[in-house]
Amino acid sequence: MIGAGAHHSVVMSAKGDIYVCGNNNDGQLGLGDTETRSSFTWLRSLADKNIHRIFCGGNHSWVLVDEFLPIRLKARAPSPLYEPPEKMQTKPVKKTDPEKENLHSQADRAKKTKGRLPPPAEATSPRGH
């Protein structure tokens, strides 16, 4: 998840760690100082929080903590922002043929209506002829 303000950014890793970078003149990075960061810095103060969403405004940032599970159990610092593809958990994508899908849906409708499909709509002229 990524949030972007006027001159700062906040990102949340897949594991829930928060990283910030950019202009920090108003303390919008949440690091307890006003030093600008040119590279992403782990936000230690939120390490044990179960963050639900991140947001940025012009010169401010905020997070929503999960109201049902506010504390992150077994929090470790920090997780990488990037996971190599071999470590990512992916699900295979089922390829479908739209023509076959259409035929299946027609067959399913025929089963549900016991073979009585409504007649196809006929084209009519504006006069109804």
Residue pairs with C-beta under 8 A, 6 or more apart in sequence:
1 11
1 12
1 53
1 54
2 9
2 10
2 11
2 12
2 54
3 9
3 10
3 11
3 54
3 55
3 56
3 61
4 10
4 56
5 22
5 28
5 56
5 57
5 58
5 59
5 60
5 61
6 23
6 57
6 58
6 59
7 22
7 23
8 20
8 21
8 22
8 23
8 24
8 28
8 29
8 56
8 59
8 61
9 20
9 21
9 22
9 40
9 56
10 18
10 19
10 20
10 29
10 54
10 55
10 56
10 61
10 63
11 18
11 19
11 20
11 40
11 54
11 81
12 18
12 19
12 51
12 54
13 19
13 78
13 79
13 80
13 81
14 79
14 83
15 79
16 50
16 51
16 72
16 79
17 42
17 43
17 47
17 77
17 78
17 79
17 81
18 42
18 43
18 46
18 51
18 54
18 63
19 40
19 41
19 42
19 43
19 78
19 81
20 29
20 30
20 31
20 37
20 40
20 41
20 43
20 61
21 29
21 37
21 38
21 39
21 40
21 41
22 28
22 29
22 36
22 37
23 36
23 59
24 31
24 33
24 34
24 35
24 36
24 37
25 34
25 36
25 59
26 34
26 59
26 60
27 33
27 34
28 56
28 59
28 60
28 61
29 37
29 41
29 43
29 61
30 43
30 45
30 46
30 61
31 37
31 41
31 43
31 45
32 45
40 81
42 77
42 78
44 77
46 63
47 72
47 75
47 77
47 78
48 71
48 72
48 75
49 63
49 65
49 70
49 71
49 72
50 65
50 66
50 69
50 70
50 71
50 72
51 63
51 64
51 65
51 66
52 63
52 64
52 65
52 66
52 67
53 63
53 64
54 61
54 62
54 63
54 64
55 61
55 62
55 63
55 64
106 117
109 117
110 116
110 117
